[in-house]
Amino acid sequence: MTARYRMERNPDSGKNGNKMPLHPRLIPYETVSIKKLMKYAKSRSTYSEADIAGALQLITDLVTEHLREGDNVEIEGLGFFSVSLQSRAVMSKTELRSESVRFKNVNFRCCQQLKKALKTMPLTRMKSSGHRAPGMADREELLYRYLDENSYITVRSYRYLIGLSDYSARKDLAALVAAGRLVKGGSRLFAIYTLPKEEDTGVPQPLVVESNLPE
């Protein structure tokens, strides 16, 4: 499968009407879940899915353990993981106690081997002229197919799955939540959408979405 990209233009941050240059943006087909990776791995090896799942869980636990202890972790062929810290701004070391320093993020630095492999990745440009997103029924079918293989979907994943703007993707997901077809969770900064549990579904309400796409 060939990777897809689309030429997009960033909004003018100065809001002075200047036309910003175009740049390529990768359009993912999906977010590949660990379950799907295990199926791929099983088809390429003699290991069972349970063996692969156990090995991946062990690696995850060990990486987490060593990062918590302050180590950097290298996974050959992928790259390096490290932890960054944060605290309030101070002018002197004596103004800050150890209790005030806390975890900020996990950083990943791609290794040269992976960069070299990706430099020759095949790419094809998506045609933007005349582009129309599928109808709502088809969108739901694509969404449910995605959720069959993934435990949740984000706005970004749904946007690229269907080919919508950020505004339209959020409106779709909000309508599905209101109709009882999805449940919104996660946090304010990172919302996730999942299928409702059987006992929570009840009778779904009719779904009405006003599309802002051109006819």
Disulfide bonds with the S-S distance in Angstrom:
none
